[in-house]
Amino acid sequence: MGNVFTIISMSPLPESFMEGLFAPVKDKIPGDVKIIAVFGKSKDEIKAILKDADIIIGDYSFQMKIDAELCEAMEKVKLIQQPSTGFDHIDIDACRKKGIPVANAGRSNSVSVAEYTIMSALALLKRLVYAHEYTKSGEWPQWKLMDMGTFDLYGKTWGIIGIGRIGREVAKRARAFDAEVIYYDVRKLPPEEEEKLGVKYSRLSKLLRNSDIISIHIPLTPETEKFLGEQELRSMKPGAVLVNPSRGKLIDEEALAKAIREGWIGGAAVDVYSREPPSPDYPLLRLAREGDYNIILTPHIAGANSDARSRIIMHSVENIVRVLAGGEPIAVVNM
């Protein structure tokens, strides 16, 4: 009898769907594959199942956490494959200590998030949502929009916080609009990479003061929670706009609502929230209901369009097959 590899899926997908994903690559796996879906099961039930697991597929909805206790129950897991960019629901340090690589699918949706970021910045600069809502209602807000001010991306300064895969894709697209691009990151790029991307390093305080558009593309860690708080928001240009397609907890949401309401900044586009879905009294939702503020709120879709989902699925399956066939995983975040 040949090998039987057990794959535990913590995502909210039926086993039959998961089996269908692996059917086309069956000939690349040195054995059979058994899929067990555990979404919604208790921790004790999952722990009992994990002892036989070879591969774990994480939960893309982030509801099923992988903590140190679950990690300890994994006796022969070769890989935890997270089918998304984010992995803050996984205790990656506990996995590292156990010798279990955790890989994400960040390479799969970088372009999608970058396009969302550019789109959102343009919509904020042009006050597109305001123009649409009033025109559709039968009003003609042309002169009011002129008084409010609408702007080009051309010639503006775009500040990127976090110049990883997504930040670099944003930089390439912003440069195509002839914007000046500056960036802040804990790791400065080599001069040749800066020249290739057409970006310049800036201290965070200077980036906040000088940027007309700021987008944030850093992971959520204990060190980056509320990375942009009231002090940072107050230091931005009064007309600057902010785009957050990364994690809601990176920004003090109460302070951001206050910044828009009181005019410290010109507006914001937010795709992510500290709690998802946000409650009706969430500060930015309250703000959007109050009046004609320059704010765009979307339901965590920046990296989850149809093209990106296809790439994420392909990447995740290929990485799992690579490991089952004896190879090394790619896109590992904890080793």
C-alpha positions as CSV (number, residue, x, y, z in Angstrom):
1,M,0.0,0.0,0.0
2,G,1.4,3.4,-1.0
3,N,1.7,6.6,1.1
4,V,-1.5,8.4,2.2
5,F,-0.9,12.0,3.0
6,T,-3.4,13.7,5.3
7,I,-4.2,17.3,4.5
8,I,-6.2,19.2,7.2
9,S,-8.1,22.2,5.8
10,M,-9.1,24.9,8.3
11,S,-10.7,27.1,5.7
12,P,-14.5,27.1,5.3
13,L,-14.6,24.9,2.2
14,P,-16.1,21.4,1.7
15,E,-13.8,18.4,1.4
16,S,-15.2,17.7,-2.0
17,F,-14.1,21.1,-3.3
18,M,-10.6,20.6,-1.8
19,E,-10.3,17.2,-3.3
20,G,-11.1,18.7,-6.7
21,L,-8.2,21.1,-6.4
22,F,-5.7,18.3,-6.0
23,A,-7.2,16.0,-8.7
24,P,-5.3,17.6,-11.6
25,V,-1.9,17.3,-9.8
26,K,-2.4,13.8,-8.5
27,D,0.4,12.4,-10.7
28,K,2.9,14.8,-9.0
29,I,2.2,13.5,-5.5
30,P,4.0,10.3,-4.5
31,G,0.9,8.8,-2.9
32,D,-2.7,9.4,-2.2
33,V,-4.2,12.4,-0.5
34,K,-6.8,12.4,2.2
35,I,-8.6,15.8,2.9
36,I,-10.2,16.5,6.3
37,A,-12.1,19.8,6.8
38,V,-12.2,21.0,10.4
39,F,-13.7,24.5,10.0
40,G,-16.0,25.1,13.0
41,K,-14.8,22.1,15.0
42,S,-13.7,22.5,18.7
43,K,-10.1,22.8,19.6
44,D,-10.1,19.4,21.3
45,E,-11.6,17.8,18.1
46,I,-8.9,19.5,16.0
47,K,-6.1,18.5,18.3
48,A,-7.1,14.8,18.0
49,I,-7.1,15.0,14.2
50,L,-3.8,17.0,13.9
51,K,-1.6,14.1,15.1
52,D,-2.0,12.4,11.7
53,A,-1.7,15.6,9.6
54,D,1.0,16.0,7.0
55,I,-0.1,19.4,5.7
56,I,-2.3,22.1,7.2
57,I,-4.2,24.6,5.0
58,G,-4.9,27.7,7.1
59,D,-8.2,29.6,7.3
60,Y,-8.5,32.4,4.8
61,S,-11.3,33.9,6.9
62,F,-9.0,34.1,9.9
63,Q,-11.6,32.7,12.3
64,M,-9.7,29.4,13.0
65,K,-6.6,30.3,14.8
66,I,-3.5,28.2,15.0
67,D,-2.0,28.9,18.4
68,A,0.9,27.3,20.4
69,E,-1.4,24.6,21.8
70,L,-2.5,23.4,18.3
71,C,1.0,23.7,17.1
72,E,2.2,21.4,19.9
73,A,-0.4,18.8,18.8
74,M,1.2,18.6,15.3
75,E,3.4,15.5,15.3
76,K,4.5,15.3,11.6
77,V,3.3,18.4,9.8
78,K,5.6,19.4,7.0
79,L,3.9,22.7,6.1
80,I,1.2,25.1,7.1
81,Q,0.0,26.7,3.9
82,Q,-2.0,29.9,4.5
83,P,-4.1,30.7,1.4
84,S,-3.8,34.5,1.8
85,T,-1.3,37.2,2.4
86,G,-2.2,37.8,6.0
87,F,-1.2,35.2,8.7
88,D,-1.6,37.1,12.0
89,H,-4.0,34.4,13.2
90,I,-1.1,31.9,13.2
91,D,1.5,31.8,16.0
92,I,4.4,31.7,13.6
93,D,7.0,31.8,16.4
94,A,5.5,28.6,18.0
95,C,5.5,27.0,14.6
96,R,9.1,28.0,14.0
97,K,10.2,26.5,17.4
98,K,8.4,23.3,16.4
99,G,10.3,23.3,13.1
100,I,7.1,23.8,11.0
101,P,7.4,26.2,8.1
102,V,4.4,28.6,7.6
103,A,4.0,29.9,4.0
104,N,1.6,32.5,2.7
105,A,0.3,33.4,-0.7
106,G,1.5,37.0,-0.7
107,R,3.0,36.8,-4.2
108,S,-0.4,35.9,-5.6
109,N,-2.3,39.1,-4.9
110,S,0.3,41.8,-4.9
111,V,-0.8,43.2,-8.2
112,S,-4.5,43.1,-7.1
113,V,-3.8,45.1,-4.0
114,A,-1.6,47.5,-5.9
115,E,-4.3,48.2,-8.4
116,Y,-6.8,48.7,-5.6
117,T,-4.5,51.1,-4.0
118,I,-4.0,53.2,-7.1
119,M,-7.7,53.1,-7.9
120,S,-8.6,54.3,-4.4
121,A,-6.1,57.1,-4.4
122,L,-7.4,58.4,-7.7
123,A,-11.0,58.2,-6.5
124,L,-10.1,60.2,-3.4
125,L,-8.2,62.8,-5.4
126,K,-11.1,63.2,-7.9
127,R,-13.8,62.9,-5.2
128,L,-15.4,60.2,-7.4
129,V,-17.8,58.8,-4.8
130,Y,-19.2,62.2,-4.0
131,A,-19.6,63.1,-7.7
132,H,-21.3,59.8,-8.4
133,E,-23.8,59.9,-5.5
134,Y,-25.0,63.5,-6.2
135,T,-25.1,63.1,-9.9
136,K,-27.1,59.9,-9.6
137,S,-29.6,61.6,-7.3
138,G,-30.4,64.2,-10.0
139,E,-28.2,67.0,-8.7
140,W,-25.3,68.6,-10.7
141,P,-22.4,69.1,-8.3
142,Q,-19.9,70.4,-10.8
143,W,-19.4,73.8,-9.2
144,K,-19.4,72.4,-5.7
145,L,-16.6,69.9,-6.7
146,M,-14.6,72.8,-8.1
147,D,-14.9,74.6,-4.7
148,M,-14.0,71.5,-2.8
149,G,-11.0,70.8,-5.1
150,T,-10.2,67.8,-7.2
151,F,-6.7,66.9,-8.1
152,D,-4.4,65.0,-10.4
153,L,-2.0,62.2,-9.3
154,Y,0.5,63.7,-11.8
155,G,3.2,65.6,-10.1
156,K,2.2,64.6,-6.5
157,T,4.3,62.9,-3.9
158,W,3.3,59.4,-3.0
159,G,4.6,58.0,0.3
160,I,4.7,54.2,0.6
161,I,5.0,52.7,4.1
162,G,6.4,49.2,3.6
163,I,8.3,48.5,0.3
164,G,7.7,44.8,0.2
165,R,6.1,43.0,-2.7
166,I,2.9,45.1,-2.7
167,G,4.7,48.3,-1.9
168,R,6.9,47.8,-5.0
169,E,4.0,47.1,-7.2
170,V,2.3,50.3,-6.0
171,A,5.6,52.2,-6.7
172,K,5.8,51.0,-10.3
173,R,2.2,52.1,-10.9
174,A,2.5,55.5,-9.2
175,R,5.6,56.2,-11.2
176,A,3.6,55.6,-14.4
177,F,1.5,58.6,-13.4
178,D,4.6,60.7,-13.0
179,A,4.3,60.9,-9.3
180,E,7.3,61.3,-7.1
181,V,7.6,58.2,-4.9
182,I,9.2,58.1,-1.5
183,Y,9.1,55.2,0.9
184,Y,9.7,54.2,4.5
185,D,10.7,50.7,5.6
186,V,12.7,49.2,8.5
187,R,15.0,48.0,5.8
188,K,16.3,50.4,3.2
189,L,16.6,49.1,-0.3
190,P,20.0,48.9,-2.0
191,P,20.7,51.9,-4.2
192,E,20.4,49.9,-7.4
193,E,16.9,48.7,-6.4
194,E,15.8,52.3,-5.5
195,E,17.0,53.5,-8.9
196,K,15.2,50.6,-10.7
197,L,12.0,51.4,-8.9
198,G,12.4,55.1,-9.1
199,V,11.9,55.6,-5.4
200,K,13.7,57.5,-2.6
201,Y,14.0,56.5,1.0
202,S,12.6,58.9,3.6
203,R,12.3,58.9,7.4
204,L,8.8,58.3,8.5
205,S,8.3,61.7,10.0
206,K,9.4,63.4,6.7
207,L,7.3,61.1,4.6
208,L,4.2,62.0,6.6
209,R,4.9,65.7,6.3
210,N,5.7,65.7,2.6
211,S,3.3,63.2,1.0
212,D,0.1,64.0,-0.9
213,I,-0.9,60.3,-0.9
214,I,0.2,57.8,1.7
215,S,-0.5,54.0,1.4
216,I,0.4,51.5,4.1
217,H,1.7,48.0,3.2
218,I,3.3,46.5,6.3
219,P,2.3,43.3,8.2
220,L,0.4,43.5,11.5
221,T,2.7,42.6,14.5
222,P,2.7,43.7,18.1
223,E,5.2,46.4,17.1
224,T,3.1,47.8,14.2
225,E,-0.3,47.9,15.9
226,K,-1.6,51.5,15.7
227,F,1.5,52.3,13.7
228,L,-0.3,55.4,12.5
229,G,-1.9,57.1,15.5
230,E,-3.2,60.6,16.3
231,Q,0.3,62.1,16.4
232,E,1.2,60.7,13.0
233,L,-2.1,61.7,11.4
234,R,-1.8,65.2,12.7
235,S,1.6,65.5,11.1
236,M,0.3,64.8,7.6
237,K,-0.5,67.5,5.0
238,P,-4.0,68.9,5.5
239,G,-5.1,67.8,2.0
240,A,-3.3,64.4,1.9
241,V,-5.2,61.2,1.4
242,L,-4.5,57.8,3.0
243,V,-5.1,54.3,1.7
244,N,-5.1,51.3,3.9
245,P,-5.4,47.9,2.2
246,S,-3.3,46.0,4.7
247,R,-4.7,45.5,8.3
248,G,-7.2,47.6,10.2
249,K,-5.2,47.6,13.4
250,L,-2.3,49.3,11.8
251,I,-4.1,52.6,12.1
252,D,-5.9,54.1,15.2
253,E,-9.4,54.0,13.7
254,E,-10.9,56.5,16.1
255,A,-8.1,58.9,15.4
256,L,-8.5,58.4,11.6
257,A,-12.2,59.3,11.8
258,K,-11.4,62.4,13.8
259,A,-8.7,63.4,11.4
260,I,-11.1,63.3,8.5
261,R,-14.0,65.0,10.4
262,E,-11.7,67.8,11.6
263,G,-9.8,68.2,8.4
264,W,-6.4,67.2,9.5
265,I,-6.2,65.1,6.3
266,G,-8.1,65.2,3.0
267,G,-9.6,61.7,3.1
268,A,-9.1,58.0,3.3
269,A,-9.8,54.7,1.6
270,V,-10.1,51.8,4.0
271,D,-10.5,48.1,3.0
272,V,-9.6,46.5,6.4
273,Y,-10.9,46.9,9.9
274,S,-9.8,45.9,13.4
275,R,-13.0,43.8,13.6
276,E,-14.5,42.2,10.5
277,P,-17.2,42.8,9.7
278,P,-17.2,46.1,11.5
279,S,-20.2,46.9,13.8
280,P,-22.6,49.6,12.9
281,D,-21.1,52.0,15.4
282,Y,-17.6,51.6,13.9
283,P,-16.1,55.1,13.8
284,L,-15.5,55.3,10.1
285,L,-19.0,53.9,9.3
286,R,-20.5,56.5,11.6
287,L,-18.4,59.2,9.8
288,A,-19.5,58.0,6.4
289,R,-23.2,58.3,7.5
290,E,-22.7,61.8,9.0
291,G,-22.0,63.8,5.8
292,D,-20.0,64.4,2.7
293,Y,-16.6,63.3,3.9
294,N,-14.0,62.1,1.4
295,I,-14.0,58.5,2.6
296,I,-14.2,55.2,0.7
297,L,-15.0,52.0,2.7
298,T,-14.8,48.5,1.1
299,P,-15.3,45.0,2.6
300,H,-11.7,43.6,2.5
301,I,-11.6,43.0,-1.2
302,A,-8.3,44.6,-2.3
303,G,-6.6,41.2,-2.7
304,A,-9.6,39.0,-3.1
305,N,-10.8,39.5,-6.6
306,S,-11.4,36.6,-9.0
307,D,-8.0,36.7,-10.6
308,A,-6.2,36.9,-7.3
309,R,-8.2,34.0,-5.8
310,S,-7.3,31.8,-8.8
311,R,-3.6,32.7,-8.3
312,I,-3.8,32.0,-4.6
313,I,-5.3,28.6,-5.1
314,M,-2.8,27.7,-7.7
315,H,0.1,28.9,-5.6
316,S,-1.1,27.1,-2.5
317,V,-1.7,23.8,-4.2
318,E,1.7,23.9,-6.0
319,N,3.5,24.7,-2.8
320,I,1.8,21.8,-1.0
321,V,2.6,19.4,-3.9
322,R,6.2,20.6,-3.9
323,V,6.6,19.7,-0.2
324,L,4.8,16.3,-0.5
325,A,7.2,15.5,-3.4
326,G,10.1,16.2,-1.1
327,G,10.9,19.7,-2.1
328,E,11.3,22.9,-0.1
329,P,8.4,25.3,0.3
330,I,8.5,28.8,-1.0
331,A,7.1,32.1,0.5
332,V,7.9,30.9,4.0
333,V,7.3,33.6,6.6
334,N,8.8,32.1,9.8
335,M,12.1,30.4,9.0
